[in-house]
Amino acid sequence: MMKRFFLLLLSVVIAVTAVAEKTAKRLKPLKGRIVVLTFDDATAGQREVVAPLLHKYGFGATFYVCEFPGFEDKTKYMSWDQIRELDEMGFEIGNHSRSHGQMSQMTRKQIGSETAYIEDKCALYGIPRPVTYAYPGYDNSPEGIAVLKERGYKLARHGGDKPYVKGVSDKMLMPSYGVVDARFETPEFFEKALDEARDGQVVIFCLHGVPDLAHDFVSTSPENFEKLLSMLKERKCKVISMRDLLKYDL
C-alpha cells in the first residue's frame, strides 16, 4: 500500500515538473534591448498626442489609469471612452488605483477597494482586467503588495532610476526611470539609461502627461517625447508594454 502511494506521488511530481519545464521553454529569453514605456494618471495628452506617436514608431506601451482628483476636467484628463480607445489600439491599460492615494497610508480593505474600482471600470468598458500595477507616487507597502498578488497582479512598477535585473529585482517592485522635461537638459541621462537595456535587464520609463496640463512638474513636451522615441528607434530597442514582459523569462 505504501509503495503504491509513493509511486503515485512520484508520478504527480514528474507530471508537475514536466508542465513547469514546458511552460519555461515557452517563455522568451530576456535578450537584447528591451524597453517598456509607461504613462500615468490618464492625462488628456496620452490619447491625443502619445498614442498617435507610438503608432507612428510602432511601439507598445502601458497606460496606468486612475481617477486623479480633478478627473472630471476633460481638458486635462481622458474620458473612459478614450481609455477604451487606447485598449482598442492595442495598448495595455494598467491599474493605478482609483484616487492616486498613498498605499502606505491605507488599510488592506481600502487598497482592495481602490484596486477593484479600476478593475470594475475596465470591465464596464470592455477592457481586459489589468494584470500589472503602478504605485501612485511610487508609494507602497507589504500589505498592499500582498493584496495585489491576491487579486492576480503579476508585475508592479516602482521608481528608483535603475533597470530591472533578472534574478535581482522584485517583479512586484520593478524599477523605472522617471521622464520629465528637465531630464532632456542632460541627454547623458537617457544614454546611460539605455545602456542598461541589455541581456538579462529591462529599462522601464515612467512618463505622465505629454504635455501634463494638470501637473507641470511632471510634464513632457511632445517635442521631447518624440526625441525619446527617436533615441529608442536609433538604438533598435524593442519597445513593449509591461504586460508583454510576461512573455519573457524574467
C-alpha positions as YAML, in Angstrom:
chain: A
units: angstrom
residues:
- id: 1
  name: MET
  ca: [0.00, 0.00, 0.00]
- id: 2
  name: MET
  ca: [2.79, 2.38, 1.00]
- id: 3
  name: LYS
  ca: [4.74, 1.52, -2.16]
- id: 4
  name: ARG
  ca: [1.73, 2.35, -4.34]
- id: 5
  name: PHE
  ca: [1.34, 5.68, -2.54]
- id: 6
  name: PHE
  ca: [4.96, 6.67, -3.18]
- id: 7
  name: LEU
  ca: [4.73, 5.61, -6.82]
- id: 8
  name: LEU
  ca: [1.60, 7.75, -7.22]
- id: 9
  name: LEU
  ca: [3.32, 10.68, -5.51]
- id: 10
  name: LEU
  ca: [6.36, 10.28, -7.76]
- id: 11
  name: SER
  ca: [4.19, 10.30, -10.89]
- id: 12
  name: VAL
  ca: [2.50, 13.51, -9.74]
- id: 13
  name: VAL
  ca: [5.87, 15.19, -9.10]
- id: 14
  name: ILE
  ca: [7.13, 14.14, -12.52]
- id: 15
  name: ALA
  ca: [3.98, 15.44, -14.22]
- id: 16
  name: VAL
  ca: [4.14, 18.80, -12.41]
- id: 17
  name: THR
  ca: [7.85, 19.16, -13.24]
- id: 18
  name: ALA
  ca: [7.18, 18.40, -16.90]
- id: 19
  name: VAL
  ca: [4.47, 21.07, -17.06]
- id: 20
  name: ALA
  ca: [6.77, 23.61, -15.38]
- id: 21
  name: GLU
  ca: [9.60, 22.84, -17.78]
- id: 22
  name: LYS
  ca: [7.27, 23.10, -20.77]
- id: 23
  name: THR
  ca: [5.99, 26.46, -19.56]
- id: 24
  name: ALA
  ca: [9.54, 27.72, -19.01]
- id: 25
  name: LYS
  ca: [10.52, 26.71, -22.54]
- id: 26
  name: ARG
  ca: [7.63, 28.73, -23.97]
- id: 27
  name: LEU
  ca: [8.92, 31.94, -22.35]
- id: 28
  name: LYS
  ca: [11.17, 34.14, -24.44]
- id: 29
  name: PRO
  ca: [14.75, 34.67, -23.24]
- id: 30
  name: LEU
  ca: [15.39, 38.13, -21.81]
- id: 31
  name: LYS
  ca: [17.83, 39.19, -24.53]
- id: 32
  name: GLY
  ca: [18.51, 42.36, -26.44]
- id: 33
  name: ARG
  ca: [17.46, 45.94, -25.84]
- id: 34
  name: ILE
  ca: [14.03, 45.65, -24.23]
- id: 35
  name: VAL
  ca: [12.37, 48.91, -23.17]
- id: 36
  name: VAL
  ca: [8.95, 49.42, -21.58]
- id: 37
  name: LEU
  ca: [7.08, 52.72, -21.88]
- id: 38
  name: THR
  ca: [4.52, 53.54, -19.18]
- id: 39
  name: PHE
  ca: [2.25, 56.57, -18.75]
- id: 40
  name: ASP
  ca: [0.50, 57.52, -15.51]
- id: 41
  name: ASP
  ca: [-2.67, 59.34, -14.44]
- id: 42
  name: ALA
  ca: [-4.83, 59.14, -17.62]
- id: 43
  name: THR
  ca: [-3.92, 62.63, -18.79]
- id: 44
  name: ALA
  ca: [-5.60, 64.00, -21.93]
- id: 45
  name: GLY
  ca: [-2.43, 64.18, -24.00]
- id: 46
  name: GLN
  ca: [-1.97, 60.44, -23.76]
- id: 47
  name: ARG
  ca: [-4.80, 59.83, -26.23]
- id: 48
  name: GLU
  ca: [-4.35, 62.97, -28.29]
- id: 49
  name: VAL
  ca: [-0.54, 63.05, -28.56]
- id: 50
  name: VAL
  ca: [1.10, 59.91, -27.16]
- id: 51
  name: ALA
  ca: [-0.94, 57.19, -28.86]
- id: 52
  name: PRO
  ca: [-0.54, 58.55, -32.42]
- id: 53
  name: LEU
  ca: [3.22, 58.97, -31.94]
- id: 54
  name: LEU
  ca: [3.57, 55.44, -30.56]
- id: 55
  name: HIS
  ca: [1.73, 54.09, -33.60]
- id: 56
  name: LYS
  ca: [3.98, 56.17, -35.86]
- id: 57
  name: TYR
  ca: [7.05, 54.45, -34.38]
- id: 58
  name: GLY
  ca: [5.43, 51.03, -34.00]
- id: 59
  name: PHE
  ca: [5.93, 50.93, -30.23]
- id: 60
  name: GLY
  ca: [3.87, 49.34, -27.48]
- id: 61
  name: ALA
  ca: [3.12, 50.91, -24.09]
- id: 62
  name: THR
  ca: [1.13, 50.69, -20.88]
- id: 63
  name: PHE
  ca: [-1.25, 53.40, -19.68]
- id: 64
  name: TYR
  ca: [-1.74, 53.30, -15.90]
- id: 65
  name: VAL
  ca: [-5.13, 54.86, -15.28]
- id: 66
  name: CYS
  ca: [-6.72, 56.34, -12.20]
- id: 67
  name: GLU
  ca: [-9.35, 58.96, -11.49]
- id: 68
  name: PHE
  ca: [-6.98, 61.59, -10.18]
- id: 69
  name: PRO
  ca: [-8.64, 64.43, -8.22]
- id: 70
  name: GLY
  ca: [-9.96, 66.70, -10.97]
- id: 71
  name: PHE
  ca: [-10.61, 63.76, -13.33]
- id: 72
  name: GLU
  ca: [-13.91, 65.36, -14.32]
- id: 73
  name: ASP
  ca: [-11.98, 68.11, -16.16]
- id: 74
  name: LYS
  ca: [-11.69, 66.61, -19.63]
- id: 75
  name: THR
  ca: [-9.31, 69.32, -20.82]
- id: 76
  name: LYS
  ca: [-6.75, 67.68, -18.51]
- id: 77
  name: TYR
  ca: [-7.78, 64.03, -18.25]
- id: 78
  name: MET
  ca: [-9.04, 61.35, -20.63]
- id: 79
  name: SER
  ca: [-12.57, 60.03, -20.56]
- id: 80
  name: TRP
  ca: [-13.16, 56.31, -20.11]
- id: 81
  name: ASP
  ca: [-14.24, 56.17, -23.75]
- id: 82
  name: GLN
  ca: [-10.78, 57.45, -24.71]
- id: 83
  name: ILE
  ca: [-9.15, 54.93, -22.38]
- id: 84
  name: ARG
  ca: [-11.12, 52.21, -24.16]
- id: 85
  name: GLU
  ca: [-9.83, 53.54, -27.48]
- id: 86
  name: LEU
  ca: [-6.26, 53.05, -26.25]
- id: 87
  name: ASP
  ca: [-7.09, 49.43, -25.47]
- id: 88
  name: GLU
  ca: [-8.65, 49.00, -28.91]
- id: 89
  name: MET
  ca: [-5.45, 50.39, -30.44]
- id: 90
  name: GLY
  ca: [-3.54, 47.53, -28.82]
- id: 91
  name: PHE
  ca: [-2.06, 49.29, -25.80]
- id: 92
  name: GLU
  ca: [-2.21, 47.89, -22.27]
- id: 93
  name: ILE
  ca: [-4.45, 49.52, -19.67]
- id: 94
  name: GLY
  ca: [-2.95, 49.03, -16.22]
- id: 95
  name: ASN
  ca: [-4.17, 49.81, -12.71]
- id: 96
  name: HIS
  ca: [-3.00, 52.97, -10.91]
- id: 97
  name: SER
  ca: [-5.68, 52.84, -8.14]
- id: 98
  name: ARG
  ca: [-8.90, 54.81, -8.07]
- id: 99
  name: SER
  ca: [-7.79, 58.08, -6.47]
- id: 100
  name: HIS
  ca: [-3.97, 58.06, -6.60]
- id: 101
  name: GLY
  ca: [-3.70, 57.89, -2.81]
- id: 102
  name: GLN
  ca: [-0.71, 56.75, -0.76]
- id: 103
  name: MET
  ca: [-0.81, 52.98, -0.45]
- id: 104
  name: SER
  ca: [1.25, 53.02, 2.76]
- id: 105
  name: GLN
  ca: [-1.46, 55.09, 4.45]
- id: 106
  name: MET
  ca: [-4.31, 52.72, 3.54]
- id: 107
  name: THR
  ca: [-5.74, 49.60, 5.15]
- id: 108
  name: ARG
  ca: [-5.89, 46.31, 3.25]
- id: 109
  name: LYS
  ca: [-9.62, 46.90, 2.73]
- id: 110
  name: GLN
  ca: [-9.03, 50.37, 1.29]
- id: 111
  name: ILE
  ca: [-6.30, 49.11, -1.03]
- id: 112
  name: GLY
  ca: [-8.59, 46.34, -2.25]
- id: 113
  name: SER
  ca: [-11.41, 48.81, -2.86]
- id: 114
  name: GLU
  ca: [-9.15, 51.28, -4.71]
- id: 115
  name: THR
  ca: [-7.80, 48.48, -6.89]
- id: 116
  name: ALA
  ca: [-11.18, 46.86, -7.56]
- id: 117
  name: TYR
  ca: [-12.67, 50.16, -8.70]
- id: 118
  name: ILE
  ca: [-10.37, 50.35, -11.73]
- id: 119
  name: GLU
  ca: [-10.92, 46.65, -12.46]
- id: 120
  name: ASP
  ca: [-14.68, 47.20, -12.43]
- id: 121
  name: LYS
  ca: [-14.40, 50.27, -14.67]
- id: 122
  name: CYS
  ca: [-12.33, 48.29, -17.15]
- id: 123
  name: ALA
  ca: [-14.94, 45.52, -17.16]
- id: 124
  name: LEU
  ca: [-17.69, 48.07, -17.74]
- id: 125
  name: TYR
  ca: [-15.91, 49.42, -20.82]
- id: 126
  name: GLY
  ca: [-14.88, 46.04, -22.20]
- id: 127
  name: ILE
  ca: [-11.21, 46.48, -21.31]
- id: 128
  name: PRO
  ca: [-9.30, 43.37, -20.15]
- id: 129
  name: ARG
  ca: [-8.82, 43.05, -16.41]
- id: 130
  name: PRO
  ca: [-5.47, 44.65, -15.51]
- id: 131
  name: VAL
  ca: [-2.61, 42.32, -14.57]
- id: 132
  name: THR
  ca: [0.04, 44.97, -13.89]
- id: 133
  name: TYR
  ca: [0.01, 47.85, -11.43]
- id: 134
  name: ALA
  ca: [1.85, 51.15, -10.91]
- id: 135
  name: TYR
  ca: [2.20, 52.51, -7.37]
- id: 136
  name: PRO
  ca: [0.92, 56.11, -7.15]
- id: 137
  name: GLY
  ca: [3.88, 58.28, -6.27]
- id: 138
  name: TYR
  ca: [5.92, 55.04, -6.08]
- id: 139
  name: ASP
  ca: [4.47, 54.60, -2.57]
- id: 140
  name: ASN
  ca: [3.75, 51.02, -1.50]
- id: 141
  name: SER
  ca: [3.54, 48.68, 1.48]
- id: 142
  name: PRO
  ca: [3.97, 44.96, 2.21]
- id: 143
  name: GLU
  ca: [0.23, 44.72, 2.89]
- id: 144
  name: GLY
  ca: [-0.55, 46.42, -0.43]
- id: 145
  name: ILE
  ca: [1.75, 44.12, -2.37]
- id: 146
  name: ALA
  ca: [0.06, 41.13, -0.72]
- id: 147
  name: VAL
  ca: [-3.36, 42.46, -1.78]
- id: 148
  name: LEU
  ca: [-2.18, 42.92, -5.37]
- id: 149
  name: LYS
  ca: [-0.87, 39.36, -5.51]
- id: 150
  name: GLU
  ca: [-4.14, 38.05, -4.10]
- id: 151
  name: ARG
  ca: [-6.01, 39.92, -6.84]
- id: 152
  name: GLY
  ca: [-3.88, 38.33, -9.54]
- id: 153
  name: TYR
  ca: [-1.36, 41.06, -10.36]
- id: 154
  name: LYS
  ca: [1.86, 39.67, -11.85]
- id: 155
  name: LEU
  ca: [4.03, 42.79, -12.15]
- id: 156
  name: ALA
  ca: [4.07, 46.17, -10.41]
- id: 157
  name: ARG
  ca: [6.09, 49.26, -11.29]
- id: 158
  name: HIS
  ca: [8.12, 51.26, -8.80]
- id: 159
  name: GLY
  ca: [10.74, 54.03, -9.29]
- id: 160
  name: GLY
  ca: [14.43, 54.28, -8.49]
- id: 161
  name: ASP
  ca: [16.05, 55.28, -11.82]
- id: 162
  name: LYS
  ca: [17.63, 51.88, -12.44]
- id: 163
  name: PRO
  ca: [16.94, 48.85, -14.66]
- id: 164
  name: TYR
  ca: [15.07, 45.67, -13.85]
- id: 165
  name: VAL
  ca: [17.68, 42.93, -13.44]
- id: 166
  name: LYS
  ca: [16.70, 39.29, -13.79]
- id: 167
  name: GLY
  ca: [17.33, 37.33, -10.61]
- id: 168
  name: VAL
  ca: [17.88, 40.50, -8.59]
- id: 169
  name: SER
  ca: [14.89, 42.82, -8.94]
- id: 170
  name: ASP
  ca: [11.47, 42.08, -7.43]
- id: 171
  name: LYS
  ca: [8.70, 41.64, -10.02]
- id: 172
  name: MET
  ca: [6.30, 43.46, -7.69]
- id: 173
  name: LEU
  ca: [8.72, 46.37, -7.28]
- id: 174
  name: MET
  ca: [10.03, 46.77, -10.81]
- id: 175
  name: PRO
  ca: [12.25, 49.85, -11.01]
- id: 176
  name: SER
  ca: [11.75, 52.58, -13.59]
- id: 177
  name: TYR
  ca: [13.31, 55.80, -14.84]
- id: 178
  name: GLY
  ca: [11.24, 58.94, -14.41]
- id: 179
  name: VAL
  ca: [10.94, 61.12, -17.52]
- id: 180
  name: VAL
  ca: [10.10, 64.84, -17.36]
- id: 181
  name: ASP
  ca: [11.19, 67.81, -19.47]
- id: 182
  name: ALA
  ca: [14.12, 68.64, -17.17]
- id: 183
  name: ARG
  ca: [15.71, 65.25, -17.95]
- id: 184
  name: PHE
  ca: [16.27, 66.34, -21.56]
- id: 185
  name: GLU
  ca: [18.61, 69.10, -20.41]
- id: 186
  name: THR
  ca: [21.14, 66.33, -19.70]
- id: 187
  name: PRO
  ca: [20.97, 63.90, -22.65]
- id: 188
  name: GLU
  ca: [23.50, 61.64, -20.95]
- id: 189
  name: PHE
  ca: [20.70, 60.58, -18.59]
- id: 190
  name: PHE
  ca: [18.98, 58.76, -21.44]
- id: 191
  name: GLU
  ca: [22.25, 57.45, -22.86]
- id: 192
  name: LYS
  ca: [23.18, 55.88, -19.54]
- id: 193
  name: ALA
  ca: [19.67, 54.53, -19.01]
- id: 194
  name: LEU
  ca: [19.52, 52.93, -22.45]
- id: 195
  name: ASP
  ca: [22.98, 51.41, -21.96]
- id: 196
  name: GLU
  ca: [21.30, 49.31, -19.25]
- id: 197
  name: ALA
  ca: [18.90, 47.75, -21.79]
- id: 198
  name: ARG
  ca: [20.82, 44.55, -22.45]
- id: 199
  name: ASP
  ca: [20.65, 40.78, -21.92]
- id: 200
  name: GLY
  ca: [19.00, 39.96, -18.59]
- id: 201
  name: GLN
  ca: [17.88, 43.53, -17.99]
- id: 202
  name: VAL
  ca: [14.90, 45.73, -18.89]
- id: 203
  name: VAL
  ca: [14.66, 49.51, -18.92]
- id: 204
  name: ILE
  ca: [11.26, 50.89, -17.92]
- id: 205
  name: PHE
  ca: [10.39, 54.56, -18.43]
- id: 206
  name: CYS
  ca: [7.68, 56.32, -16.42]
- id: 207
  name: LEU
  ca: [6.04, 59.35, -18.02]
- id: 208
  name: HIS
  ca: [2.94, 61.36, -17.20]
- id: 209
  name: GLY
  ca: [1.27, 63.88, -19.45]
- id: 210
  name: VAL
  ca: [2.61, 64.83, -22.89]
- id: 211
  name: PRO
  ca: [2.10, 67.59, -22.02]
- id: 212
  name: ASP
  ca: [0.71, 67.38, -18.47]
- id: 213
  name: LEU
  ca: [-1.76, 70.24, -18.09]
- id: 214
  name: ALA
  ca: [-2.67, 69.23, -14.55]
- id: 215
  name: HIS
  ca: [0.84, 68.88, -13.07]
- id: 216
  name: ASP
  ca: [3.50, 70.78, -14.99]
- id: 217
  name: PHE
  ca: [6.35, 69.47, -12.80]
- id: 218
  name: VAL
  ca: [5.92, 66.00, -14.38]
- id: 219
  name: SER
  ca: [5.16, 67.27, -17.87]
- id: 220
  name: THR
  ca: [6.97, 66.19, -21.03]
- id: 221
  name: SER
  ca: [6.58, 68.24, -24.18]
- id: 222
  name: PRO
  ca: [5.57, 66.47, -27.40]
- id: 223
  name: GLU
  ca: [8.90, 67.56, -28.91]
- id: 224
  name: ASN
  ca: [10.92, 66.00, -26.11]
- id: 225
  name: PHE
  ca: [8.79, 62.87, -26.14]
- id: 226
  name: GLU
  ca: [9.49, 62.38, -29.84]
- id: 227
  name: LYS
  ca: [13.20, 62.84, -29.10]
- id: 228
  name: LEU
  ca: [12.97, 59.87, -26.74]
- id: 229
  name: LEU
  ca: [11.12, 57.80, -29.33]
- id: 230
  name: SER
  ca: [13.79, 58.64, -31.90]
- id: 231
  name: MET
  ca: [16.53, 57.52, -29.48]
- id: 232
  name: LEU
  ca: [14.73, 54.21, -28.98]
- id: 233
  name: LYS
  ca: [14.37, 53.75, -32.72]
- id: 234
  name: GLU
  ca: [18.02, 54.60, -33.41]
- id: 235
  name: ARG
  ca: [19.18, 52.06, -30.84]
- id: 236
  name: LYS
  ca: [16.86, 49.44, -32.30]
- id: 237
  name: CYS
  ca: [15.13, 48.87, -28.97]
- id: 238
  name: LYS
  ca: [12.18, 46.51, -28.68]
- id: 239
  name: VAL
  ca: [9.57, 48.79, -27.08]
- id: 240
  name: ILE
  ca: [6.72, 46.96, -25.38]
- id: 241
  name: SER
  ca: [4.14, 47.16, -22.61]
- id: 242
  name: MET
  ca: [4.53, 45.85, -19.06]
- id: 243
  name: ARG
  ca: [2.03, 43.11, -19.85]
- id: 244
  name: ASP
  ca: [4.23, 41.98, -22.75]
- id: 245
  name: LEU
  ca: [7.02, 41.27, -20.27]
- id: 246
  name: LEU
  ca: [5.00, 38.28, -19.05]
- id: 247
  name: LYS
  ca: [6.02, 36.55, -22.28]
- id: 248
  name: TYR
  ca: [9.64, 36.65, -21.17]
- id: 249
  name: ASP
  ca: [11.68, 34.62, -18.72]
- id: 250
  name: LEU
  ca: [12.01, 37.25, -16.00]
...
